[in-house]
Amino acid sequence: MTEAAFVDPTRAAFDLFKSLPRDEPIWMLNLVRYRPLAIYPADHPDANLGRTGEEAYQEYGRTSDPIFSRLGGKVVWRGTMQVMLTGPESEAWDTIFIANYPSAGAFLAMVTDADYREAVKHRQAAVLTSRLVRCQQQDASGGFA
């Protein structure tokens, strides 16, 4: 069975994101699986560098971090997947992290920034599939309840 590739949001998902409050902090759960070899458009300057997906994702991080940081974004948790206890065994992730943005508006400002739109081409070349989940923080003082 072939897994669907989820690299960029659909128009419907992005419209839903934009319809939610923009003036409150958000946390974005990122689950990323890399391509073995990055696939850039033929006319991209890095198309013939032979980068792995991981290397292209590192370039995405290097080139997008100044924009992410300028807008108040922070990676607040990063981890390495060890085992899938509940869920499809095929969902193995190379990179897992949670990014915090001071507001959804900051996230929208990032993804519409001209320099970010160039940087994201590295992510698109790098990623085989991903999950990006917008979350709203809740009070955790009560444990599971």
BELKAKA-V468810 format. One record per residue. N is the residue number from 1. RES is the residue in one small letter. PHI is phi in whole degrees, -180 to 180 (* if undefined). PSI is psi in degrees with one decimal (999 if undefined). OMEGA is omega in radians with two decimals (none if undefined). Layout:
n=N res=RES phi=PHI psi=PSI omega=OMEGA
n=N res=RES phi=PHI psi=PSI omega=OMEGA
This chain:
n=1 res=m phi=* psi=132.1 omega=3.14
n=2 res=t phi=-91 psi=131.5 omega=3.13
n=3 res=e phi=-83 psi=138.8 omega=3.07
n=4 res=a phi=-68 psi=141.5 omega=3.10
n=5 res=a phi=-89 psi=128.2 omega=3.08
n=6 res=f phi=-119 psi=100.6 omega=-3.09
n=7 res=v phi=-114 psi=-48.0 omega=3.13
n=8 res=d phi=-117 psi=153.0 omega=3.12
n=9 res=p phi=-68 psi=150.1 omega=3.01
n=10 res=t phi=-74 psi=162.3 omega=3.10
n=11 res=r phi=-59 psi=-43.1 omega=-3.12
n=12 res=a phi=-63 psi=-43.1 omega=3.13
n=13 res=a phi=-65 psi=-41.3 omega=-3.14
n=14 res=f phi=-67 psi=-38.7 omega=3.09
n=15 res=d phi=-63 psi=-40.3 omega=3.09
n=16 res=l phi=-63 psi=-45.1 omega=3.09
n=17 res=f phi=-54 psi=-47.7 omega=-3.09
n=18 res=k phi=-68 psi=-22.5 omega=-3.13
n=19 res=s phi=-81 psi=-14.9 omega=3.12
n=20 res=l phi=-81 psi=163.4 omega=-3.13
n=21 res=p phi=-53 psi=137.8 omega=-3.11
n=22 res=r phi=-103 psi=-9.0 omega=-2.99
n=23 res=d phi=-105 psi=17.0 omega=3.11
n=24 res=e phi=-125 psi=155.0 omega=3.14
n=25 res=p phi=-61 psi=148.2 omega=3.05
n=26 res=i phi=-133 psi=155.5 omega=3.06
n=27 res=w phi=-120 psi=132.2 omega=-3.12
n=28 res=m phi=-114 psi=113.3 omega=3.04
n=29 res=l phi=-78 psi=124.1 omega=-3.13
n=30 res=n phi=-115 psi=121.7 omega=3.02
n=31 res=l phi=-121 psi=122.6 omega=-3.00
n=32 res=v phi=-132 psi=133.2 omega=2.97
n=33 res=r phi=-118 psi=129.9 omega=-3.08
n=34 res=y phi=-85 psi=153.8 omega=2.92
n=35 res=r phi=-73 psi=151.4 omega=3.03
n=36 res=p phi=-59 psi=-45.3 omega=3.07
n=37 res=l phi=-125 psi=135.7 omega=3.12
n=38 res=a phi=-64 psi=144.9 omega=3.10
n=39 res=i phi=-121 psi=101.7 omega=3.09
n=40 res=y phi=-94 psi=155.1 omega=2.97
n=41 res=p phi=-59 psi=148.4 omega=-3.07
n=42 res=a phi=-57 psi=-30.4 omega=-3.10
n=43 res=d phi=-91 psi=3.3 omega=3.12
n=44 res=h phi=-76 psi=139.4 omega=-3.12
n=45 res=p phi=-59 psi=-23.3 omega=-3.12
n=46 res=d phi=-98 psi=7.4 omega=-3.04
n=47 res=a phi=-58 psi=-32.3 omega=-3.05
n=48 res=n phi=-107 psi=18.6 omega=-3.12
n=49 res=l phi=-82 psi=-14.4 omega=3.12
n=50 res=g phi=69 psi=30.1 omega=-3.14
n=51 res=r phi=-69 psi=147.3 omega=2.94
n=52 res=t phi=-75 psi=167.3 omega=3.05
n=53 res=g phi=-60 psi=-40.8 omega=3.13
n=54 res=e phi=-62 psi=-42.1 omega=3.12
n=55 res=e phi=-65 psi=-40.0 omega=3.11
n=56 res=a phi=-67 psi=-36.5 omega=3.12
n=57 res=y phi=-68 psi=-36.8 omega=3.06
n=58 res=q phi=-63 psi=-38.2 omega=3.08
n=59 res=e phi=-66 psi=-38.7 omega=3.04
n=60 res=y phi=-58 psi=-46.7 omega=3.12
n=61 res=g phi=-61 psi=-44.3 omega=-3.12
n=62 res=r phi=-63 psi=-41.3 omega=-3.06
n=63 res=t phi=-86 psi=-23.3 omega=-3.14
n=64 res=s phi=-94 psi=-20.9 omega=-3.07
n=65 res=d phi=-58 psi=-39.5 omega=3.12
n=66 res=p phi=-60 psi=-36.9 omega=3.13
n=67 res=i phi=-72 psi=-48.4 omega=3.11
n=68 res=f phi=-54 psi=-48.7 omega=-3.11
n=69 res=s phi=-68 psi=-42.1 omega=-3.14
n=70 res=r phi=-59 psi=-32.5 omega=-3.13
n=71 res=l phi=-89 psi=5.7 omega=3.07
n=72 res=g phi=91 psi=9.6 omega=3.12
n=73 res=g phi=-73 psi=145.6 omega=3.10
n=74 res=k phi=-144 psi=140.2 omega=2.95
n=75 res=v phi=-83 psi=118.5 omega=-3.04
n=76 res=v phi=-102 psi=-12.4 omega=3.08
n=77 res=w phi=-159 psi=138.9 omega=3.08
n=78 res=r phi=-140 psi=141.1 omega=-3.13
n=79 res=g phi=-150 psi=171.5 omega=3.11
n=80 res=t phi=-116 psi=128.3 omega=3.11
n=81 res=m phi=-67 psi=134.7 omega=3.09
n=82 res=q phi=-110 psi=-44.9 omega=-3.13
n=83 res=v phi=-158 psi=145.3 omega=3.05
n=84 res=m phi=-91 psi=107.6 omega=3.12
n=85 res=l phi=-82 psi=-41.6 omega=3.13
n=86 res=t phi=-132 psi=120.6 omega=-3.14
n=87 res=g phi=131 psi=172.0 omega=-3.12
n=88 res=p phi=-63 psi=130.8 omega=3.10
n=89 res=e phi=-60 psi=-25.1 omega=-3.13
n=90 res=s phi=-71 psi=-15.7 omega=3.13
n=91 res=e phi=-88 psi=82.4 omega=3.06
n=92 res=a phi=-107 psi=134.9 omega=-3.03
n=93 res=w phi=-117 psi=134.8 omega=3.12
n=94 res=d phi=-82 psi=-33.3 omega=-3.11
n=95 res=t phi=-135 psi=129.9 omega=3.07
n=96 res=i phi=-132 psi=126.4 omega=3.08
n=97 res=f phi=-157 psi=163.2 omega=3.05
n=98 res=i phi=-118 psi=123.6 omega=3.08
n=99 res=a phi=-104 psi=137.2 omega=3.09
n=100 res=n phi=-109 psi=134.8 omega=3.06
n=101 res=y phi=-120 psi=141.6 omega=-3.13
n=102 res=p phi=-63 psi=-21.9 omega=3.09
n=103 res=s phi=-163 psi=160.1 omega=3.04
n=104 res=a phi=-64 psi=-30.5 omega=3.08
n=105 res=g phi=-60 psi=-36.7 omega=3.10
n=106 res=a phi=-65 psi=-41.6 omega=3.09
n=107 res=f phi=-61 psi=-46.2 omega=3.13
n=108 res=l phi=-63 psi=-38.4 omega=3.09
n=109 res=a phi=-63 psi=-38.0 omega=3.13
n=110 res=m phi=-64 psi=-52.6 omega=-3.01
n=111 res=v phi=-71 psi=-13.5 omega=3.09
n=112 res=t phi=-102 psi=-3.8 omega=3.10
n=113 res=d phi=-66 psi=134.2 omega=-3.10
n=114 res=a phi=-59 psi=-41.7 omega=3.12
n=115 res=d phi=-67 psi=-37.6 omega=3.09
n=116 res=y phi=-65 psi=-39.6 omega=-3.12
n=117 res=r phi=-62 psi=-26.2 omega=3.01
n=118 res=e phi=-79 psi=-43.5 omega=-3.12
n=119 res=a phi=-62 psi=-37.7 omega=-3.05
n=120 res=v phi=-66 psi=-16.6 omega=3.08
n=121 res=k phi=-62 psi=-29.9 omega=3.07
n=122 res=h phi=-68 psi=-40.1 omega=3.10
n=123 res=r phi=-63 psi=-45.3 omega=-3.14
n=124 res=q phi=-62 psi=-36.2 omega=3.11
n=125 res=a phi=-72 psi=-31.5 omega=-3.01
n=126 res=a phi=-83 psi=-34.8 omega=-2.87
n=127 res=v phi=-91 psi=127.2 omega=3.01
n=128 res=l phi=-80 psi=-47.7 omega=3.07
n=129 res=t phi=-159 psi=158.9 omega=-3.11
n=130 res=s phi=-157 psi=168.4 omega=2.98
n=131 res=r phi=-133 psi=131.7 omega=3.09
n=132 res=l phi=-129 psi=114.3 omega=-3.01
n=133 res=v phi=-120 psi=117.2 omega=3.06
n=134 res=r phi=-77 psi=131.0 omega=-3.13
n=135 res=c phi=-129 psi=151.2 omega=3.02
n=136 res=q phi=-111 psi=131.0 omega=-3.11
n=137 res=q phi=-68 psi=142.2 omega=3.05
n=138 res=q phi=-124 psi=161.8 omega=3.09
n=139 res=d phi=-67 psi=122.8 omega=-3.13
n=140 res=a phi=-104 psi=7.0 omega=-3.06
n=141 res=s phi=-67 psi=-19.0 omega=-3.14
n=142 res=g phi=-91 psi=8.9 omega=-3.12
n=143 res=g phi=71 psi=-136.5 omega=-3.12
n=144 res=f phi=-74 psi=-21.3 omega=-3.03
n=145 res=a phi=-68 psi=999 omega=none
